[in-house]
Amino acid sequence: MSTVSSTDTTSFGQRFAQWRKERRLERQGRNVASRQMRGGALFARYVVLIVVAIVLVGPLILPLMAAFKAPGESVFGQGATILPQQWSLESFSVLFERTNVLGAIRNSAIIAALTVASNVVLSCVGGYMLSRRGWSGRNIMYFVVLSAMIFPFESIMLSLFKMMVQLDLYNTLPGVWMVAMIGPFQILMMRAAFMGIPDEIEDAALIDGAGEVRRFWSIFLPQVRGTLTVVGLTSFIGAWSDFIFPLLMLPDPNKQTLMLTLTAIQNSPQGVTYQLVLAGAVVAMVPVVLVFAFSQKFFFRGIEDGGLKF
């Protein structure tokens, strides 16, 4: 009996190691093929990338340069230049002195952290359950999750608002978070990632006597780390940049998010200072850029592993 168990364990370990080796070699093969591009093909790739970068990033980055212009320098219209004639951080200093930006950043960070944590945990569990075959109601639940992506959020926003009011969560940060605590897109991404793991790996673990929790924790979860990064990053960006629902839920200026505070700056009765508004936009963009910079390795791997499978 012990010989059979030892053989099963060895077989499972060998299969799992072989599968991981094949995945690693596949990624290395694509990287080698990409590095081997020469001549016209390589030149064409860089031309396309530069054009795409100019079209996508240019209209965003160039106006933000106005945030670094010195006071009195033209932002738009006659005499305005694309780059600052004199670089200055005066707009940022005024922004932090005259507005409650730090409090707004704190509120946005709390909502974003709660949203990321809940989406990672719940979408991971939900995606795993939807990827397992053999339990009744699986297709019905899959259709329910899929249908949640069809209806626009604006069509149910007022109903959710009334629900939060009845739960006494109006004008609270948890009230904003509960609406975005789990997303159907994230669940489907995790489902696709779990379905990409071969059934033979799980069968070998079953023969070895591994239970449901052990299989999930030791086999499935380590293989979907990249997709979890995608789920966390998309959840963070969505929560950080959310505007409409916080606008309904947070009338208290001390509880407003960063996006609401920036809007209040634009609608200030003292007049609009474009350099101040653009300085706020730069501040709002920095956390997203930093989070993506530190997670981009796992992000692109997750996009590859989490391709939707139906």
C-alpha positions in Angstrom: 0.0 0.0 0.0 2.8 2.4 0.9 4.5 1.5 -2.5 1.3 2.5 -4.4 1.0 5.8 -2.4 4.6 6.6 -3.1 4.2 5.9 -6.7 1.1 8.1 -6.9 2.9 10.9 -5.1 5.9 10.6 -7.5 3.6 10.5 -10.5 1.7 13.6 -9.3 4.9 15.5 -8.6 6.4 14.6 -12.0 3.3 15.6 -13.9 3.1 18.9 -12.0 6.8 19.7 -12.6 6.5 18.7 -16.3 3.5 21.0 -16.8 5.2 23.9 -15.2 8.4 23.3 -17.2 6.4 23.2 -20.5 4.7 26.5 -19.5 8.1 28.1 -18.8 9.6 26.9 -22.0 6.6 28.2 -24.0 7.0 31.7 -22.5 10.8 31.6 -23.2 10.1 30.5 -26.8 7.9 33.5 -27.4 10.5 35.9 -25.8 13.3 34.4 -28.0 11.1 34.8 -31.1 10.4 38.4 -30.2 14.1 39.2 -29.6 15.1 37.6 -32.9 13.3 40.2 -35.0 15.7 42.1 -37.2 15.7 44.7 -40.0 12.4 46.0 -41.4 10.2 44.0 -39.1 11.9 45.4 -36.0 11.8 48.9 -37.5 8.1 48.6 -38.3 7.3 47.4 -34.8 9.0 50.5 -33.2 7.2 52.8 -35.7 3.8 51.4 -34.8 4.6 51.5 -31.0 5.7 55.2 -31.3 2.6 56.2 -33.2 0.3 54.4 -30.7 2.2 56.0 -27.8 1.8 59.5 -29.4 -2.0 59.0 -30.1 -2.8 57.5 -26.7 -0.4 59.2 -24.3 0.3 62.5 -26.1 -3.1 64.2 -25.5 -2.8 63.1 -21.8 0.8 64.0 -21.0 1.1 67.3 -22.8 -1.7 69.1 -21.0 -0.4 67.8 -17.6 2.9 69.6 -18.3 1.0 72.8 -17.5 0.9 71.7 -13.9 4.7 72.4 -13.8 4.5 75.9 -15.2 5.4 78.9 -13.1 2.7 81.2 -11.8 1.6 83.7 -14.5 2.7 81.5 -17.4 0.1 81.0 -20.1 -1.6 77.6 -20.0 -3.9 77.8 -23.0 -4.3 80.3 -25.8 -1.9 82.9 -27.1 1.6 82.7 -25.8 1.2 79.2 -24.4 3.9 76.6 -24.9 3.7 72.8 -24.8 6.5 72.5 -22.2 7.0 74.9 -19.3 9.3 77.8 -20.0 10.2 77.8 -16.3 9.6 74.6 -14.3 7.9 75.1 -11.0 6.1 73.1 -8.2 4.1 76.1 -7.0 0.8 74.6 -8.2 1.4 71.5 -6.1 2.2 73.6 -3.1 -1.0 75.6 -3.4 -3.0 72.5 -4.0 -1.9 70.9 -0.7 -2.2 74.1 1.2 -5.6 75.3 0.1 -7.5 72.0 -0.4 -8.2 68.8 1.5 -6.3 66.7 -1.0 -4.5 64.6 1.6 -7.8 63.7 3.3 -9.3 62.9 -0.2 -6.3 60.7 -1.0 -6.8 58.9 2.3 -10.5 58.3 1.6 -9.7 57.0 -1.9 -7.0 54.8 -0.6 -9.3 53.2 2.0 -12.0 52.5 -0.6 -9.4 51.2 -3.1 -7.8 48.9 -0.5 -11.1 47.4 0.5 -12.1 46.9 -3.1 -8.9 45.2 -4.1 -9.0 42.9 -1.1 -12.6 41.9 -1.5 -12.3 41.4 -5.3 -9.2 39.3 -5.1 -10.7 37.0 -2.4 -14.2 36.7 -3.7 -13.5 36.5 -7.4 -10.8 33.9 -6.7 -13.3 31.7 -4.8 -16.1 32.4 -7.2 -14.0 31.7 -10.3 -12.7 28.5 -8.8 -16.2 27.3 -8.1 -17.4 28.1 -11.6 -14.5 26.3 -13.1 -15.2 23.0 -11.3 -17.4 20.6 -13.2 -20.0 18.2 -11.8 -22.1 20.3 -9.4 -25.7 21.2 -10.2 -26.5 24.9 -10.8 -23.0 25.7 -12.2 -24.3 26.8 -15.6 -27.1 28.9 -14.0 -24.6 30.7 -11.8 -22.3 31.3 -14.8 -25.2 32.8 -16.7 -26.0 35.1 -13.7 -22.5 36.3 -13.5 -22.3 36.8 -17.3 -25.6 38.7 -17.3 -24.3 41.1 -14.6 -21.8 42.4 -17.3 -24.6 43.1 -19.7 -26.6 45.6 -17.7 -24.9 49.0 -17.4 -24.2 50.2 -13.9 -26.1 53.4 -14.4 -29.3 51.4 -14.9 -29.2 50.0 -11.3 -27.3 52.8 -9.6 -30.3 54.5 -8.0 -31.6 51.1 -6.7 -28.2 50.5 -5.1 -28.2 54.0 -3.7 -31.6 53.4 -2.0 -30.3 50.1 -0.7 -27.3 51.8 0.9 -29.5 54.5 2.4 -31.8 51.8 4.0 -28.7 50.0 5.4 -27.7 53.3 7.0 -24.5 53.4 4.9 -25.2 56.8 3.3 -22.3 59.2 3.6 -19.9 56.4 4.6 -16.9 54.9 2.9 -18.1 51.3 3.3 -21.3 52.3 1.5 -19.2 53.2 -1.6 -17.1 50.0 -1.2 -19.9 47.5 -0.9 -21.2 48.3 -4.4 -17.8 47.5 -5.9 -16.7 44.7 -3.6 -16.9 42.1 -6.3 -17.1 42.4 -10.1 -18.4 39.9 -12.7 -15.5 40.6 -15.1 -13.0 39.6 -12.4 -14.9 36.4 -11.6 -14.8 35.4 -15.3 -11.1 36.1 -15.5 -10.4 33.9 -12.5 -12.6 31.2 -14.0 -10.7 31.3 -17.2 -7.4 31.1 -15.4 -8.5 28.1 -13.3 -9.9 26.3 -16.4 -6.5 26.7 -18.1 -4.9 24.3 -15.5 -4.9 20.7 -17.0 -7.4 18.2 -15.5 -4.6 15.7 -15.2 -2.9 17.7 -12.5 -6.0 17.7 -10.4 -6.7 14.0 -11.1 -3.2 13.1 -9.9 -3.8 15.1 -6.7 -7.1 13.3 -6.2 -5.4 9.9 -6.5 -2.8 11.1 -4.0 -5.6 11.9 -1.5 -5.5 15.7 -1.6 -8.7 17.3 -0.4 -10.5 20.3 -2.0 -8.8 22.9 0.2 -5.3 21.3 -0.4 -5.8 21.2 -4.1 -7.0 24.8 -4.2 -4.2 26.1 -2.0 -1.2 24.0 -3.2 -2.0 23.5 -6.9 -4.5 26.0 -8.3 -3.7 29.2 -6.4 0.0 29.3 -7.2 -0.7 29.0 -10.9 -3.1 32.0 -11.1 -0.9 34.6 -9.3 -0.6 36.6 -12.6 -4.4 36.7 -13.0 -4.8 37.7 -9.4 -2.5 40.7 -10.2 -4.8 41.7 -13.1 -7.8 41.4 -10.8 -6.2 43.5 -8.2 -4.9 46.1 -10.6 -8.2 46.6 -12.5 -10.1 46.7 -9.1 -7.7 49.4 -7.9 -8.0 51.5 -11.0 -11.8 51.2 -11.0 -12.1 52.2 -7.3 -9.5 54.9 -7.5 -11.1 56.7 -10.5 -14.8 56.1 -9.6 -16.8 59.3 -9.6 -20.5 58.8 -10.1 -21.5 56.6 -7.2 -19.2 58.5 -4.6 -20.9 61.7 -5.9 -24.3 60.3 -4.8 -23.1 58.7 -1.6 -20.6 61.2 -0.1 -22.0 64.8 0.4 -19.6 65.4 3.4 -16.5 67.2 2.0 -14.4 65.5 4.7 -15.4 62.0 3.3 -15.1 62.8 -0.4 -12.7 60.9 -2.6 -9.9 62.5 -4.7 -12.0 62.6 -7.8 -14.8 64.6 -6.1 -12.2 67.0 -4.6 -10.7 67.7 -8.0 -14.2 68.4 -9.3 -14.8 70.7 -6.5 -11.7 72.6 -7.4 -13.0 73.1 -10.9 -16.3 74.4 -9.7 -14.8 76.7 -7.1 -16.7 80.0 -6.7 -13.3 81.7 -6.6 -12.7 80.8 -10.2 -10.9 78.0 -12.0 -7.1 77.8 -11.9 -6.1 75.4 -14.6 -2.7 74.8 -13.2 -4.2 73.8 -9.9 -6.6 71.4 -11.6 -3.9 69.8 -13.7 -1.7 69.5 -10.6 -4.5 67.5 -9.0 -4.7 65.3 -12.1 -1.0 64.6 -11.8 -1.4 63.7 -8.1 -4.3 61.4 -9.0 -2.3 59.7 -11.7 0.8 58.9 -9.6 -0.6 56.0 -7.5 -1.9 54.3 -10.6 1.4 54.6 -12.4 3.3 53.3 -9.4 1.0 50.3 -8.8 1.2 49.3 -12.4 5.0 49.8 -12.6 5.5 47.4 -9.7 3.0 44.8 -10.9 3.4 44.9 -14.7 5.4 41.6 -14.8 2.6 39.7 -13.3 0.0 41.8 -15.1 1.0 40.7 -18.6 1.4 37.1 -17.4 -2.1 37.3 -16.0 -3.5 38.6 -19.2 -2.0 35.7 -21.0 -3.2 33.1 -18.4 -6.6 34.6 -18.0 -7.8 34.6 -21.6 -11.6 34.0 -21.3 -12.5 30.4 -22.1 -16.2 29.5 -22.6 
